[in-house]
Amino acid sequence: MPLAPPPGGTPARRRPPGMTDVARLAGVSQKTVSRVVNNERYVSDEVREKVRRAARELGFRPNTAARALITGRFGRIGVVALGTALYGPASLQVAIERATRAAGISVMVANTIEGQPDSIGDAVDWLLSQGVDAIIISEPIDEGVELRTDPDVPVYSVGRSHPQAENLLTGEFNADGSREAVEHLLDLGHARVWHVAGPASWFAARERADGWRAAHEAHGIEAPEPIEGDWTPASGYAAGLRLLQDPAVTAVACANDDMAIGLMRAYAEAGVDVPGRVSVTGFDDIPAAAYLTPPLTTVRQQFEADAIRGLGILLRRLPGAPTGAPLPPPPPDAPLLAVRRSTAPPPNRRNGAPGKDAR
């Protein structure tokens, strides 16, 4: 039996607070509230905070669709990212989200699935259908397909991730970082440096392999054949078992820290000392890298700085982008290579001291 309506009929649904209500509570004009909502200039910090305080008190949330109709902008950036827990891609995604929030704009993420055909194109299509002002592709895998893009919505990348996306960063960080790690090992006296590479379909894996080769070429040395892994400790462990069969191996540069961890586990189980018998480097500087036994020499990634710099460039190029909430300054640059105790001169060059700058 249906319940009877309450006395007096169905109560009217409460109207959500609007900009007029915020303006009344803050004691400012509706135009001022609009400027704050859209992060426009010409509003003092004191007034801006007063409006935001009133908005929080009332539970006011701007209507994105209405704002887009008036300004032609959604105040939202789409991000295409690989759905993964891998340290590098996940850390970059978090850094981009923090930077966009600091800039007063929202972010919508479309996660892809590794190995699914045209997953990047599907993610771009979905973001365009939701309404975004620009798209950042941080998806690291080369699918070899052309995107179906909208000429009114620019497509960017933070780092090289797709040929149709304009890279917001300058330099060749992956190649330069890998080359510096290999140069460090060659300078210690190792004749050659073996390489445990990432999957060939990943842009970063290719670039890190390029840096490894370039370091050998600069010294007039022929690089040995690389071993391809899949970023996991298990693949590093398997590579370690293979390299244990070759007594000429005295130094290994791994394309990420997780594979370096697996490699060192294989050596430890075989009774091979790191760095006494074999030196090992990684890439990423994951939080655990400094606490391994021995602490891992590795290339530092600077995700927060890259995200802030990249987003700053994007906002300067995007007409009508928010201007009232400046981005925080990027953290200061740290040395590219963190030299720790997993690297040392080879046995035939050792004088009893660990690698330089070891800690």
C-alpha positions in Angstrom: 0.0 0.0 0.0 1.6 3.3 -1.0 2.3 5.8 1.7 0.2 9.0 1.9 2.0 12.2 1.1 2.9 14.4 4.1 0.4 17.0 5.1 0.5 20.0 2.9 1.6 18.0 -0.2 5.1 17.2 -1.5 7.6 19.8 -0.2 9.2 21.9 -2.9 12.8 20.9 -3.8 15.2 23.5 -2.4 16.8 25.6 -5.1 20.6 25.2 -5.2 22.5 28.3 -4.3 23.5 30.5 -7.3 25.9 33.4 -7.9 23.3 35.9 -6.7 23.2 34.2 -3.3 27.0 34.2 -3.1 27.1 37.9 -4.1 24.5 38.8 -1.4 26.3 36.9 1.4 29.8 38.2 0.3 28.5 41.8 -0.1 29.8 42.1 -3.7 28.3 42.3 -7.1 27.3 39.3 -9.1 29.9 40.3 -11.7 32.6 40.1 -9.1 31.4 36.6 -8.2 31.5 35.6 -11.9 35.1 36.9 -12.1 36.1 34.8 -9.2 34.4 31.7 -10.5 36.1 32.1 -13.9 39.5 33.0 -12.3 39.6 36.3 -14.1 41.9 39.2 -13.2 41.0 42.5 -11.5 39.8 40.9 -8.2 41.9 41.6 -5.1 43.0 38.6 -3.0 40.9 39.9 -0.1 37.7 40.0 -2.2 38.5 36.7 -3.9 38.8 35.0 -0.5 35.6 36.6 0.7 33.7 35.2 -2.3 35.2 31.8 -1.9 34.3 31.8 1.8 30.7 32.7 1.0 30.6 30.0 -1.7 31.8 27.4 0.8 29.3 28.4 3.4 26.4 28.2 0.9 27.7 25.0 -0.7 27.7 26.8 -4.1 29.2 25.0 -7.1 29.5 26.7 -10.5 27.5 25.2 -13.3 30.1 24.1 -15.8 27.7 23.9 -18.7 26.3 27.4 -18.1 29.8 28.8 -17.8 30.9 27.1 -21.1 27.8 28.6 -22.8 28.8 32.1 -21.8 32.6 31.9 -22.0 33.1 29.2 -24.6 35.4 27.4 -22.1 34.7 24.5 -19.8 37.5 25.2 -17.3 38.5 21.6 -17.7 41.4 19.7 -19.2 41.3 16.1 -20.3 44.1 13.7 -19.6 44.6 10.4 -21.4 46.6 8.1 -19.1 47.5 4.4 -18.9 45.4 2.6 -16.2 48.4 1.2 -14.3 50.0 1.2 -10.9 53.5 1.5 -12.4 55.4 4.2 -10.5 56.2 6.5 -13.5 52.8 6.8 -15.2 50.9 6.9 -12.0 53.1 9.6 -10.5 52.9 11.8 -13.6 49.1 11.5 -13.5 48.9 12.6 -9.9 51.3 15.5 -10.5 49.2 16.7 -13.4 46.0 16.5 -11.3 47.6 18.6 -8.5 48.9 21.2 -10.9 45.6 21.7 -12.6 43.8 22.0 -9.3 46.3 24.6 -8.2 45.6 26.5 -11.4 41.9 26.6 -10.5 40.8 24.3 -13.3 39.4 20.7 -13.2 40.8 17.6 -14.8 39.0 14.7 -16.3 41.0 11.5 -16.7 40.4 8.8 -19.3 42.4 5.7 -18.4 43.4 3.3 -21.2 44.1 -0.4 -21.1 47.5 -1.7 -22.3 47.1 -3.9 -25.4 43.6 -2.8 -26.2 43.4 -1.6 -29.8 42.8 2.1 -30.4 42.4 2.7 -26.7 44.0 6.2 -26.9 41.7 7.2 -29.7 38.7 6.0 -27.8 39.8 7.9 -24.7 40.3 11.1 -26.8 36.8 10.7 -28.3 35.3 10.3 -24.9 37.0 13.3 -23.4 35.9 15.4 -26.4 32.3 14.3 -25.9 32.4 15.4 -22.2 33.6 18.9 -23.0 37.3 19.8 -22.4 39.4 22.8 -23.4 42.5 20.8 -24.1 43.8 17.3 -23.9 47.1 16.1 -22.4 48.3 12.6 -23.5 50.5 11.0 -20.8 49.7 7.5 -22.2 53.2 6.1 -22.7 52.6 3.4 -25.3 52.9 3.8 -29.0 49.8 2.2 -30.6 50.8 3.2 -34.1 47.4 4.7 -34.9 46.3 8.3 -35.9 44.0 10.1 -33.5 40.6 11.5 -34.4 41.1 14.9 -33.0 39.0 18.2 -32.9 40.8 21.2 -34.4 39.3 23.4 -31.7 40.7 21.4 -28.9 44.6 21.3 -28.8 46.3 18.1 -27.9 49.5 18.2 -25.8 51.8 15.8 -24.0 54.1 16.1 -21.0 57.1 14.2 -22.5 57.0 12.5 -25.8 54.0 10.2 -25.9 52.3 10.6 -29.3 53.4 12.1 -32.7 50.1 14.1 -32.9 50.6 15.7 -29.5 52.7 18.8 -29.0 55.3 18.1 -26.3 55.1 20.8 -23.7 58.6 20.0 -22.3 62.0 20.6 -23.9 65.0 18.4 -23.7 65.4 14.6 -23.9 65.1 13.6 -20.3 64.8 9.8 -20.8 67.8 9.6 -23.2 69.9 12.1 -21.2 69.2 10.4 -17.9 70.0 6.9 -19.2 73.2 8.2 -20.9 74.3 9.8 -17.6 73.9 6.6 -15.7 75.9 4.6 -18.3 78.6 7.3 -18.5 78.9 7.0 -14.7 79.5 3.3 -15.0 82.0 3.7 -17.9 83.8 6.4 -15.9 84.2 4.0 -13.1 86.1 1.7 -15.4 83.6 -0.8 -16.7 84.4 -1.9 -20.2 80.7 -2.2 -21.3 77.3 -1.8 -19.7 74.6 -4.3 -20.3 71.0 -3.0 -20.5 67.7 -4.4 -19.2 65.2 -2.4 -21.4 61.5 -1.7 -21.0 58.9 -2.9 -23.5 59.7 -1.7 -27.0 56.2 -0.3 -27.5 56.8 2.3 -24.8 58.3 5.7 -25.8 60.3 6.0 -22.6 61.9 2.5 -23.0 63.0 3.4 -26.6 64.5 6.7 -25.4 66.3 5.2 -22.5 67.8 2.5 -24.8 68.9 5.4 -27.1 70.7 7.0 -24.3 72.4 3.8 -23.3 73.6 3.2 -26.9 74.7 6.9 -27.2 77.0 6.6 -24.2 78.8 3.6 -25.7 79.1 5.2 -29.1 80.6 8.3 -27.5 83.3 6.1 -26.0 83.8 4.1 -29.3 82.5 1.0 -27.6 80.1 -1.5 -29.2 77.1 -2.0 -26.8 76.1 -5.5 -26.0 72.6 -6.9 -26.9 69.9 -5.5 -24.6 67.5 -7.7 -22.8 63.8 -6.6 -23.0 61.8 -6.7 -19.8 58.3 -5.5 -18.9 59.0 -3.0 -16.1 58.3 -5.6 -13.4 60.7 -7.0 -10.8 60.0 -10.5 -12.2 61.4 -9.5 -15.6 64.4 -8.0 -13.9 64.9 -11.2 -12.0 64.7 -13.3 -15.2 67.2 -10.9 -16.9 69.6 -11.4 -13.9 69.4 -15.2 -14.3 70.5 -14.8 -18.0 73.3 -12.3 -17.2 74.7 -14.6 -14.5 75.7 -16.9 -17.3 78.1 -14.4 -18.7 81.2 -13.7 -16.6 82.1 -10.6 -18.7 79.1 -8.7 -17.2 80.3 -6.2 -14.6 77.7 -3.4 -15.0 74.0 -3.4 -15.8 71.8 -0.3 -16.4 68.1 -1.1 -15.9 65.4 1.0 -17.5 63.5 1.3 -14.2 64.0 0.6 -10.5 61.6 -2.3 -10.3 63.6 -4.3 -12.8 66.8 -3.4 -11.0 65.3 -4.7 -7.8 64.5 -8.1 -9.5 68.0 -8.2 -11.0 69.7 -7.6 -7.7 67.6 -10.3 -6.1 68.8 -12.8 -8.7 72.4 -11.8 -8.0 71.9 -12.0 -4.2 70.5 -15.6 -4.5 73.5 -16.6 -6.6 75.9 -15.1 -4.1 77.1 -12.4 -6.5 78.0 -9.2 -4.7 76.5 -5.8 -5.8 78.6 -3.7 -6.4 81.6 -5.9 -5.6 81.1 -8.1 -8.6 78.5 -6.3 -10.7 77.3 -2.7 -10.5 73.6 -1.9 -11.1 71.7 1.3 -11.9 68.0 1.9 -12.1 65.7 4.7 -13.4 62.9 6.6 -11.6 64.2 6.9 -8.0 61.2 5.3 -6.4 60.9 6.0 -2.7 62.4 2.6 -1.8 65.5 3.0 -4.0 67.6 4.7 -1.2 66.7 1.9 1.3 67.6 -1.2 -0.7 70.6 -3.3 0.2 72.7 -1.8 -1.3 71.0 1.6 -1.9 70.4 1.9 -5.6 72.1 4.3 -7.9 69.3 5.7 -10.2 68.1 8.5 -12.4 65.7 10.8 -10.7 62.3 11.6 -12.2 60.8 15.1 -11.5 57.1 14.6 -12.1 55.9 17.6 -10.1 58.2 20.0 -11.8 57.4 18.6 -15.2 53.7 18.9 -14.6 53.9 22.5 -13.4 56.1 23.7 -16.2 54.0 21.8 -18.8 50.7 23.1 -17.6 52.0 26.6 -17.3 52.9 26.5 -21.0 49.5 25.1 -21.9 47.6 27.8 -20.0 49.6 30.5 -21.7 48.7 29.1 -25.1 45.0 28.4 -24.3 42.7 31.4 -25.1 40.4 32.2 -22.2 42.3 30.0 -19.7 42.1 30.9 -16.0 44.5 33.6 -14.9 43.5 34.3 -11.3 45.2 31.3 -9.6 48.9 31.3 -10.5 50.6 27.9 -10.5 53.1 27.3 -7.6 56.7 27.5 -8.6 58.2 24.1 -9.6 60.5 22.5 -7.0 64.2 23.2 -7.6 66.0 20.9 -10.0 67.9 18.1 -8.3 71.0 16.3 -9.9 69.8 13.9 -12.6 71.7 11.0 -11.2 71.4 9.9 -7.5 74.7 8.0 -7.0 74.4 5.4 -4.2 76.2 2.2 -3.2 75.1 -0.1 -5.9 77.8 1.1 -8.3 81.6 0.9 -7.9 84.7 0.3 -10.1 84.9 -3.2 -11.6 86.9 -5.9 -9.7 90.0 -5.4 -11.9 90.0 -1.7 -11.3 89.1 -1.5 -7.6 91.3 0.1 -5.0 89.1 -0.7 -2.1 86.9 2.3 -2.3 83.2 2.4 -3.5 82.0 4.5 -6.4 82.5 8.2 -6.2 79.9 10.2 -4.3 78.5 7.0 -2.9 76.4 7.4 0.2 
